[in-house]
Amino acid sequence: MICWLRQTDLSTFPRAMNPTELAKRIAEYTLVLKASADATEHDADRKRYAQHLEAAALMTEAISLGDHLDELAELVAIERRSFGWDYLSDECGGRAEAAFNAFAEYVEAHVGDQK
């Protein structure tokens, strides 16, 4: 994960947003999401987990490109609505949603600083 940070133009990040912290937070969310997807006993949730993992990959791409933070904010807003519309079952779903909320709150608090 650190490799792409060396290639990212850090001047595109808002001063208040630490690109290393942002990378750490998306990685934490993705790991919790993957672990929850693997552990769930609800087959009906598997498609939703796959969709959330796909969105996490798109967010990771936006972060790695550095100058796509508006796109990142848009993806976070879409995922926030998605978590609100659908329910992931049991403790696995609760952990995934909590991890997303922690990541989303960081992005929402810092991306607005760039404008």
Secondary structure, DSSP 8 states (H G I E B T S, - for coil): -HHHHHHS-GGGS-TT--HHHHHHHHHHHHHHHHHHHHH---GGGHHHHHHHHHHHHHHHHHHHHSS-HHHHHHHHHHHHHHHHHS---HHHHHHHHHHHHHHHHHHHHHHGGG-
